[in-house]
Amino acid sequence: MQIPGFSSIEEVEKAFNFKIPKDEKKRLEKVVERHPMFIPDYYAGLIDWSDPNDPIKNIIFPSVDELDVSGSYDTSGEKENTVLTGLQHKYRETALLLVTNRCAGYCRHCFRKRLVGIPTNETLKLFDRAVEYIKEHPEITNVLISGGDPLVLPTDVIEYFLSELSKIPHLKFIRFGSRVPVFYPMRIYEDSKLLEVLSKYSTPERRVYLVTHFNHPNEVTKEARKAVDSLIRSGVPVSNQTVLLKGVNDDPDVLSTLMKEITSAGVIPYYVFQCRPVKRVKTHFQVPLKKGYEIVEKAKQKLDGHAKRFRYIMSHKTGKIEIVGIIGNEIYLKYHQCKDPKKVGKLFKRLLTPHAGWLDDLKPVKEEVLV
């Protein structure tokens, strides 16, 4: 699928009369050489190019901060959980398929920055082998189809994925992880065949879900709402994973407005993720845990119960860790999901330092495990 958009600094400058100082432009070009840029024309239209701090621009336009290589390219332990090329099995009940390295747009905060938009050997090559693995593991109750973004693939390919996975009796549901409703929503509501396919395979016995990724209220446009509505009318529930991002949504008013807007559109708030300490991302986007917790809790004070169903989570290599609370200089954490199922629900605490942004930054304490 060809999405119209911009893949170079020069194209953006020309289209929006957006001038960048020569020295900065050279540095940005170094960034783009390592991690390509692509801004769909629809999404570019949401940006106020005259505002140097525009939040949508911060999400999608390269920054010289990406030259900072502190952090890791694999903060969630994806390599160690790969059982076949493009198939990960970290959590007992869930198989994760990376079916493409392409997206409808390239988020500058991407936690899979190591593979998205560049040549990679990490995406699925033999779908049939993945299906066989899932068949052989009856503990797997759901499959998450991700990438990249699976909805940039042809509809025929998407239908093939669904037709094969739907033959596996122990699968209870199938998920797509996609930012297409945000980046290029017309791909959904203008493709009647896609909606027919989703409707065919999303049944009362085995639902198809879509997990999307709205980060700012400005992304919740009439086009995005139309895409979400088309999915819901096709029998596909839509939920949202937001990343807490410096310069984008690190403000209680912005975060609460986002949750209100997506809820009104029919999107279920699912997670607010702590930004991972990814190379070329950490310095640019990560908010300290102490500040992040305060932002999230203040945002919740402005929300009804329906709009604050999300959990504030670190997606760590050991599992999904919920940030439960802070008392004094101690932070309280709980495994919401874990590579070791026996640890699910375990409550523990660590010493919190002002600039800590990840579990590994926190100091252990005596009697760490509480429950």
N, C-alpha and C positions, 0 to 999 in steps of 0.2 A: 504494500500500500504506500502510495506516494503522498506525503503530507507537505503542503506548501509552507515554507519557512526560511529561516536565516541560519547559515552555518559558518559565518565568518564575521569578524569585527567590521570589516569594510562594508558588508551588506547592510548591517544595522546602521552604520554611520550614514550611508547613502539613503536608506529608506526613511529614517527618522530625523535627519539633519542633526545627528548626534555626534559631536566631535570629542575625541579623546586626545589628550596631550601625547606628543610623539613618544616620549620615554615610557609612559604608562602603556601605550599601545604595544610597544615592543615586548614589554613584560607580559601583557595579556596574550599576545601571540605565542609566547613560550608556554603559557598555561594551556592554550587550545591545542598546541602540538601534542601535549601529553594526554589531555582529556578533552575530546572534541566538544564543541558547542552545537546545539540546535534549538532554535526557538520557533515554534509553530507561529505562522502569521497571526492566527486568531489570538494566541496567548500574548504575542508581542503587542497587540492592540490594547491589552489591559494595563500596559505600563505607561506611566507618566515619565517620559524620557528626559524631561527638564528637571526632574527631582532626583538628585544623586542618592537619596535614601529610599527610593520607591521600593516597597517590600516585594513586589512581583519581580522587579528587576533583580533584586538581591537573590531571589530563588533561582533564576535562570541565566543571568548574564555572568560571564567569568569575572573573577576578582584576582588581584595580585596576591591576596591572602592565600590563594591556592598554591603559591610557591613554597609555603611552609609545609615541610614534610613530616612534622611531628605526628605521632600516632601510628596506626597500623592499617593495612589494606584489608585485613580480615579480622574484624573485632568480634565477630560472633562465632568464630570457629567453624566456618563453612567448609573449609578444606577437610577437616577431620571428620566431618559428618557426611561427606560425599561417599556414597556406596557404589554408584555408577556415574560415569560422566554425565553431569546435568541432573542427577538425582541425589537429593540429600534426605537423610532419615535421622534427624536430631531428636525429635520427640516421638515417643512410641506410637502415637495415634496418627501422626501426620507425615505424609510424603511431600516433599517440595521438589517441583520440576522447574528447572531453568531452561525455558524453551527458545529463548532468543537473547541476543545481546543488544538489541535495538529498542529504543523508546520513542514515544511521540514527541518528546522533548527531553533534554538532558539537565536534570536538577543538579545544581552545583554542590548540594549536600548529600549526594547519593552515597549510600553505604556500600554499594557494589561498584564503586568508582573504578576498581581494579579491572572490571570486565565490560562495563556498559559503554557502548559506542566505539569500542576498539576490538581488534582481532583477539579472540580468546578460544581456549580449548575447554572451557568450563560449561558450555551449554550442551543441552541434550542432543546427541547425534542419532541414537537409535531408540525411538519412542516405544517400539515393541518390546525391547529389553526392559524398559522401565515398567511397562504394563505387567510383564512376567514377574518382576520383582515384587510389585504390589500384590499380585495374585498369591504369591508365595508367603506373604506376611499378613495374615488375617487380623493382626492387631491394628493394622492401618485402617482407620475409619474415614479418613478424608485426605484429599489431595489438594495442594495449593499450586496452581499453575502460575508461574511468575517468570522473571527474566532479569533484565529487560522488561518489556511490556508485551504480554501475549496478544493484546488486541491490535497491535500493529501488523500481526500476521494475517494472511488471507482468511476470509470466513470459512472457506473449505477446510483449511488446516484446523481451525478452531472446532469445526464440526467433527473432524476426524478424532481429535483429542477426546471430545465428549462422548462420541459413539463408542470408542474403545473402553474408556474408563467406566462408562455406564454398564458395561457387561460384568463388572466385578461385583459380586453380591455383597461383600462385606463393606463396601464404601457407602457411607451414609450421606455424604455431601461432597461437592466439588467447589473449590473457590478459584476465582481469578484475581490476581493482584494487578491492578491497572490504574494508571493516572490519565488514561484517555478521556474520561469524563471531565477532567480539569483542563488538559492540554488541547484536546481536539474533539469536543463533544459531538460534533456533527458526524463523526465516524460511526457513532452509535445510532443516532436517530434518523440518519439518512440511509442506513443499510438495513432495509427491510428483511433481507435474508439472515443477517446476523441475529436480529430480534426473533425471527422465526425459529432459528436453531436453538437459541437460548430458551425459548418457550417450550420447544419440543423436549429438551432434556432436563429442564427444571420442573420437576413433578412433585406431588405431595409425598411420594415415597423417597425421592432423592433430589434434594434441592441443589441448584446452582446458585452460588453467592458471588457477589463482586465486592472486593475490598478496595476502596479507592483512597485518595491521598490529597484532601484539601488542607492547605496550610494557612490560608488567609481569607478573610471575608470577601476581598475583591475578586477571588476566584469563583465565587458562587454567583455566576451570571445567569441570565435567562436561558442561555444555551446550555450551560451545565445543568440547570434545573430540568430542562427538557430531556437531556440525556438520562438523568437519574429517573425521571418519570417514565421514560421509554423502557428502561430496565425493569422497574417495579411492575409496570403493566405487562411485562413479559414473564413475570413470575420470579424475577431475580431480586432478592433483597440486597440492599447496598449498605455497607458499613464504611467507616472512615478511620484511617490511621494518620494522625497529625504528628509531625516532628516539631518539638519545641526548638525554635531557631532564633538566634540572636539577629536582630535587625529585621525580623519578619513578623513574629507573633509573640515575642517575649514581653508581653504586656497583658495584664488581666482583662482590660477592656477589649483588646483585639481578640484574645483567645475566647472570651465568653461570647463575643459577637459572632465569631466563627461557628461556635457550637450551636448558637441559636439559628443561624442561617442554614447550616446543613441539616439540622433537625427539621426546620420548616420545609426543606426540600425533600424530606423522606429518607435522609441518610442517618444511620445509627452511629453515634459517637462510640468508638471501639477502644482505641488506645491514643494516648499522647506519649510519644516516645521521647526519652532523653536522647539528644543528638549523640551519636556514637563518635568515639575518638578516632575517626578515620583520617588517614593521611590526606592532606590538602583540603580537609573539611573541619577538623577539630578547632583550630585557632579561629577560623572564620565564623563558625556557627554555634559552637557549643556554649550553653549557658551553665554556670555552676549549679550543682544540685541544690544548694541552699536557696539560691535565688529562684531556681526552677520550681521548687516545691512551693515557695511563697506565691509565685505567679499562678500556679495551678490552683492552689487553695483559694486565692482571692477571686479567680475566675469562677470557681464553683459557687462562691457566695452570691454571684450574680445570675445563677442558673436554676431552673426548675429541675426536678429529679430526672426527667426524661433526657434532658440535654447534658446532664453530667454523669452519665453512666460509664464514661470512659475511665480507664485506669492510667496512672502515670507510671511508665514502665521503662526500665533499662533492658534492652535485648542483649544480654551478656552471653558469652560463650557457654556458660553453665546453664542458662535458662532465662526466662522472662521474669525479671525481678521488679516487684511493685514497690514504689517509694511510698511508704505508709504514713510516716510522720517524722517530725524532728522535735526533740526535747533537749534544750540546752545545746551541748556540743555533740549529741548523739543522734544518729539517723537510724530509723527503724525501717526494716526492709522485709519483704516476704516473697517467696517463690510462688508466682502465679502459674508458671509452667516450668518444667525442669527436664533436663536431659536424663537425670536420675529421678524417676517418678516418685520414689520414696521421699524426696525432699519437697515435693509440691505442698504448699501450705506452711512450710517452715518459716517461722518468724525469727529474725536475727537483727543485731544492731552493730554499728561500726562508729568509730570516732569520725566526726565530720570536720573537715578543714574548710576554710572560706572558699578556696578555689577548686575544690574537688569536683570533678565532672563525671566520674565513672567509678564503679565498684573498686577497681584496682587502685584508685587514688585514696581510698578510705583506709584508715588504720584500724587493725583489729582491737577488740577489747576483751577483757576477762568475761567469762560467761556470755560469750557472743550469742549462742543459740538460746532463744527464749522459749520456744514451743516446738 
